[in-house]
Amino acid sequence: MEVLRVENLFRSFGNLAVLRNISFRVSQGEGRIVVIGPNGAGKTTLFNIITGDLPPTSGKIYLFSKDVTGLPNFRRVHLGLGRTFQIVNLFPRFTVLGNVILALQANKKFKYQMFREINSYSTIHEKAQFLLERMGLWEKRDFFIGDLSHGEMRKMELTLGFAMEPKLVLLDEPTAGLTKSEADLLAGIIRGLSQDVTLVIIEHDMKIAFELADRIVVLNQGEILADGKPEEIRKNQKVSEVYLGKS
C-alpha cells in the first residue's frame, strides 16, 4: 500500500526556486526513509508541504492514495500523518504527562467533552503510561516540560509524534542539538519502533543517517540527486562529490 506520493513538486519564493520537480513514492513496509542533503537543499520545505503547513507552487501530494494537496494539516493528521520539528514544539508549562494526554485526547471522539474530567478516561492514562515508559520518561511524568533536558524534550517530541497512532511519521532532525550519547540513545529508540509505522527522517548526522536508513533520498539544490539503499548511496559518485565531500 502506498502511504506517500510526491508528484512533480515545485516550490518557489519569488524568483527563488527551493524545490524543483520532486517526485518519489513511499510504500507501507519500507521502514525508515532518511532524507539527507546540504543546508538549503529544501528538506524542511518538503516536509512543510507534505504536512500542509506550506502550499506547493505546483505539483501534488498524496497520502494513503488520497490527493491531499489542498487539505489543511489537521485533515492530514486525521488520515494518519504525524510529525516532529527541528525546534522543540511542546507546552512548557504543562507536565510531561499532561502533554501526552492532550495529544491522545485530540484523536478521540470525546475531545470536545466539557462535562467530564479527562482523568476519568482510564484508557487515556494507560496509553500515556505505555508511551512514556517506552521512551524512558514515565518517572518524569510530573515534571514540567521546561524542567527537562534537551535530550528529554526530543524524546517527548517523538512520544507526541506517535500518540495519535499515525501510519506515517515525519521526523525533522530528531537528533539536532543532542550530545553524541543522547543522539545514539534516541537513534536506538527510533530503530526499536514498530515497523508498522513508516518513518521519513531528515538527518544531518551521517553516521546515524546510514545506521537508521532502509532507504536514502538525497536532495541537492532543490532536486533529488539520488534515491536508493544506503549501500548504493555510499557508492554514488555524485553524492560523494556534492554532499559527502569526496572527489
C-alpha positions in Angstrom: 0.0 0.0 0.0 1.2 3.5 -0.9 1.5 5.8 2.1 3.1 8.8 0.5 3.4 10.1 -3.1 5.1 13.4 -4.0 4.4 14.2 -7.7 6.2 16.8 -9.8 6.6 19.1 -6.7 7.8 22.6 -7.3 8.1 25.4 -4.7 9.4 28.9 -5.2 9.7 32.0 -3.0 9.5 34.9 -5.5 12.2 34.2 -8.1 14.0 31.6 -5.9 13.1 28.0 -6.7 13.6 26.0 -3.5 12.2 22.7 -4.8 12.2 21.6 -8.5 10.3 18.7 -9.9 10.4 16.5 -6.8 8.8 13.1 -7.3 9.1 9.9 -5.1 6.9 7.3 -3.5 6.9 5.6 -0.1 5.1 2.3 0.4 4.0 0.7 3.6 6.6 -1.7 5.0 9.6 0.3 3.6 10.6 1.1 7.2 12.8 4.2 7.6 13.4 6.5 4.7 16.1 9.1 5.5 16.3 12.4 3.6 19.8 14.0 3.5 21.3 17.0 1.8 23.3 20.2 2.4 21.8 23.2 4.2 19.4 24.9 1.9 18.7 21.7 -0.1 14.9 22.1 0.6 14.4 19.3 3.1 12.3 21.1 5.7 10.4 22.9 2.9 9.5 19.5 1.5 8.2 18.4 4.9 6.2 21.6 5.3 4.5 20.9 2.0 3.8 17.3 2.8 2.2 18.3 6.2 0.2 21.2 4.7 2.0 23.9 6.5 3.1 25.3 3.2 1.3 25.1 -0.2 3.3 23.9 -3.3 3.7 26.3 -6.2 2.7 23.3 -8.4 2.6 19.5 -8.0 0.6 17.0 -6.0 0.8 15.4 -2.6 -0.9 12.0 -2.0 -1.3 10.4 1.5 -2.6 6.8 1.6 -3.6 7.2 -2.1 -5.7 10.3 -1.4 -4.9 13.6 -3.0 -4.3 16.0 0.0 -2.7 18.9 -1.9 -5.5 21.3 -0.9 -6.3 19.8 2.5 -5.3 21.7 5.8 -2.7 20.0 8.0 -5.3 18.8 10.7 -7.1 16.8 8.0 -3.9 15.1 7.0 -3.2 14.3 10.7 -6.6 12.6 10.9 -5.7 10.5 7.8 -2.7 9.1 9.7 0.2 11.6 9.4 2.4 12.6 12.3 5.4 15.0 12.6 8.1 16.3 14.8 10.1 19.5 14.3 13.7 20.8 14.2 12.8 23.2 17.1 11.1 21.5 20.1 7.4 22.3 19.9 5.8 21.4 23.3 3.7 23.1 26.1 6.4 24.2 28.6 4.0 25.0 31.4 2.3 21.6 31.2 3.7 18.4 32.7 5.1 15.6 30.7 2.0 13.5 31.4 -0.2 16.5 30.6 1.4 17.0 27.2 0.8 13.3 26.2 -2.8 13.3 27.5 -3.5 16.4 25.4 -2.1 14.6 22.3 -4.1 11.5 23.0 -7.3 13.3 23.6 -7.1 15.1 20.3 -7.7 11.9 18.4 -10.7 10.8 20.5 -14.5 11.4 19.9 -14.7 12.9 23.4 -12.1 15.7 22.7 -14.8 18.4 23.0 -16.4 16.9 26.1 -16.7 19.7 28.6 -18.7 18.0 31.4 -16.4 15.1 32.3 -12.9 15.2 33.7 -10.2 13.7 31.3 -8.8 11.9 34.4 -12.0 9.7 34.3 -10.9 8.1 31.0 -8.6 5.3 32.2 -7.6 4.2 28.7 -6.0 7.6 28.0 -3.8 7.2 31.1 -2.9 3.6 30.3 -1.8 4.7 26.8 0.1 7.7 28.1 2.0 5.4 30.5 2.8 3.0 27.8 4.2 5.7 25.5 6.2 7.3 28.3 7.6 4.0 29.5 8.8 3.2 26.0 10.7 6.4 25.9 12.1 6.1 29.4 10.1 9.1 30.6 7.5 7.7 32.9 9.5 8.6 36.0 9.4 12.2 34.8 5.7 12.3 34.2 5.0 15.0 36.8 7.9 17.3 35.6 7.1 20.4 33.7 8.4 20.4 30.2 10.6 23.4 30.9 12.4 21.4 33.5 13.5 18.6 31.1 16.9 18.4 29.5 17.1 19.0 25.7 17.5 15.3 25.1 14.4 14.5 27.1 12.5 17.1 25.2 13.5 15.4 22.0 12.2 12.1 23.3 8.9 13.9 24.3 8.6 15.2 20.7 8.9 11.6 19.5 6.4 10.4 22.1 3.8 13.0 20.9 4.5 12.1 17.3 3.3 8.6 18.0 0.5 9.5 20.4 -2.2 9.7 17.7 -1.2 6.3 16.3 -0.1 7.6 12.9 0.7 5.4 9.9 3.4 7.8 8.6 5.6 10.0 10.7 8.0 12.7 9.5 10.9 13.3 11.9 12.7 16.6 11.2 16.3 16.3 12.6 15.3 14.3 15.7 18.9 14.3 17.0 19.6 18.0 16.4 21.3 19.7 19.4 21.9 16.4 21.2 25.2 15.1 22.6 26.7 12.0 20.9 25.4 9.8 23.7 22.0 11.4 23.6 21.8 11.1 19.8 22.9 7.4 19.9 20.2 6.7 22.6 17.5 8.4 20.6 18.6 6.6 17.4 18.3 3.3 19.3 14.8 4.2 20.3 13.9 5.0 16.7 15.4 1.7 15.5 13.3 -0.1 18.0 10.0 1.4 16.9 7.4 -0.7 15.3 7.8 -1.4 11.6 4.1 -0.9 11.2 4.7 2.8 11.1 6.6 4.2 8.2 9.2 6.9 9.1 10.6 9.6 6.9 13.5 11.2 8.7 15.6 14.3 7.9 19.0 13.7 9.5 22.3 15.7 9.3 24.5 13.2 11.3 25.7 10.9 8.5 26.6 8.1 10.9 23.1 8.0 12.3 21.5 8.6 8.9 23.2 5.5 7.4 22.6 3.4 10.5 18.8 4.2 10.6 18.0 4.1 6.9 16.4 1.4 4.9 16.4 3.8 2.0 18.0 7.2 1.5 16.8 10.2 -0.6 19.4 12.8 -1.3 18.4 16.4 -2.1 20.7 19.0 -3.6 19.7 22.5 -4.7 16.0 21.6 -4.5 16.3 18.4 -6.7 16.6 14.7 -6.0 20.2 13.8 -6.6 19.9 10.1 -5.7 17.4 7.7 -4.2 18.3 4.2 -3.1 19.6 1.7 -0.4 22.3 3.0 1.9 25.0 0.9 0.2 24.0 2.4 -3.2 24.2 5.9 -1.8 27.6 5.3 -0.3 28.9 4.2 -3.7 27.2 7.0 -5.7 30.0 9.3 -7.1 27.7 12.3 -7.4 26.6 12.1 -3.8 30.3 11.7 -2.7 31.3 14.8 -4.7 28.3 17.1 -3.8 27.4 16.0 -0.2 30.0 13.8 1.4 32.9 16.0 0.3 34.8 13.3 -1.7 36.4 13.6 -5.1 
